[in-house]
Amino acid sequence: MATVPIRTNENRDTLPVEAPFLPFSAPCFGIEEEQELLQALKSDWITTGPRCKTFESVFAEYTGSKYAIALNSCTAALHLALASQNIGVGNAVITSPLTFTATANVIVHQGAQPLFVDVDPDTYNLDPVQLHKFIDSQCVWNAKENILRVRATQNAVRAIIAVHYGGHPCAIDEINEMAARFGLSVIEDAAHALGGVYRGRNVGTLGDVACFSFYPTKNISTGEGGMLTTNDPDLAQRARVLSLHGITKDAWKRYSKEGSWQYDVTEAGFKYNMTDLAAALGLQQMHRLPSLLSRRAEIAQLYAAMLADLPLQHPTVMPDVTSAWHLYPVQILSSSVTREDVIQQLRKQNIGASVHFIPVHLMSFYQQQFGFKRGDFPVAEQVFDKIVSLPFFPRMSDDDVARVAGAMSSILERWEPALAS
Ligand SMILES: *Cc1c(COP(=O)(O)O)cnc(C)c1O
């Protein structure tokens, strides 16, 4: 964090005291992470090894999944979720347009067709009603083959990637029901949602396979990293082999005392394994997770209370879920202040903000390659036009939250004619 500039006697009265920069997000590491990382370094086992194994078992236990595979990103996990199920050329995958581009990119990596279904205006998650409409109007069910085909391309729809936006679990029962009817796999993009609960079930066990991110802004971080969870032994086995070149033994087994030099390559896999240095951080972050989550929920409550009177749409939490509170996004409902004004004014007050997300179908690649255009997903576009993610991370103090709230009031009240008069 920036420090307050040193002032001399002459300019004490003229120089404004600048508040330190408050970032949009920051990771939360302590002495425990430092010590674990140092031990990993000193152990000489720095890539995939004992710490990855322990991180995986702690993670599997926390989420309640049978298998957890530590990887070097959530993007890798999403890619393996598709590859392990042979989803590729001739196939199509449905997801939300209001997501990070990684969710859609992996579909393209596999040579499959990305399909988007618009989001719910309250949770910003894939809307099951829209999903139903989409299948009804854009797809054809072939009962003899048991295949759902995209009418326009004849590609076989194979999976739905359900993004738990901001940590709020998707309406998964409705999504699973539709998936079961049409033989689709459900992949959770749980990049935001470690710690989320849906009707008593943990995120990570809500679909066929789930993908988590440990990028620096996410609920826990390993620098870069990801995890794949599943209850399906075949999928787990395939994903593990594909995560390390398609080699049937991992380096841990090859280079440890019990190992042997022999290995076979059963298919051309990827290089997606996590390092033990990253797992050292992940292990300690898992110990810290309950306190990180409760502080996130606390800050959300503070924001909701402090910003209650402003022209904003706050995040909604459905009654049957626990949000993992990854983001605090507000929609600017003022008629005179735009989202861009808010971000600029916050910046002037040394406060960072972000936008989640520029809808993927508005990206030039997706427009040129697949013909998407503005107007295709009006709810995602309306949300995107108005949304700002406020600073939101566990190390924020109550004073930091109050500072953001004060800034938001001054920005919105100063500019709002109705309130200013
Ligand atoms: C961050 C993010 C990803 C990608 O995670 P990485 O670990 O950076 O690969 C995927 N999906 C969503 C929704 C994300 O926010």
The ligand as an SDF file (V2000), in Angstrom:
LIG
                    3D

 15 15  0  0  0  0  0  0  0  0999 V2000
  -10.6430  -16.1870  -12.6600 C   0  0  0  0  0  0  0  0  0  0  0  0
  -11.6580  -16.9220  -13.4380 C   0  0  0  0  0  0  0  0  0  0  0  0
  -11.3390  -18.0280  -14.2450 C   0  0  0  0  0  0  0  0  0  0  0  0
   -9.9230  -18.4220  -14.5620 C   0  0  0  0  0  0  0  0  0  0  0  0
   -9.1680  -18.7210  -13.4540 O   0  0  0  0  0  0  0  0  0  0  0  0
   -7.5720  -18.9010  -13.6230 P   0  0  0  0  0  0  0  0  0  0  0  0
   -7.1790  -19.6240  -12.3660 O   0  0  0  0  0  0  0  0  0  0  0  0
   -6.9910  -17.5350  -13.7220 O   0  0  0  0  0  0  0  0  0  0  0  0
   -7.3300  -19.7090  -14.8380 O   0  0  0  0  0  0  0  0  0  0  0  0
  -12.3700  -18.7400  -14.8250 C   0  0  0  0  0  0  0  0  0  0  0  0
  -13.6540  -18.3820  -14.6530 N   0  0  0  0  0  0  0  0  0  0  0  0
  -13.9980  -17.3080  -13.9180 C   0  0  0  0  0  0  0  0  0  0  0  0
  -15.4480  -16.9740  -13.7500 C   0  0  0  0  0  0  0  0  0  0  0  0
  -13.0130  -16.5290  -13.3080 C   0  0  0  0  0  0  0  0  0  0  0  0
  -13.3530  -15.4410  -12.6140 O   0  0  0  0  0  0  0  0  0  0  0  0
  1  2  1  0
  2  3  1  0
  2 14  2  0
  3  4  1  0
  3 10  2  0
  4  5  1  0
  5  6  1  0
  6  7  2  0
  6  8  1  0
  6  9  1  0
 10 11  1  0
 11 12  2  0
 12 13  1  0
 12 14  1  0
 14 15  1  0
M  END
$$$$
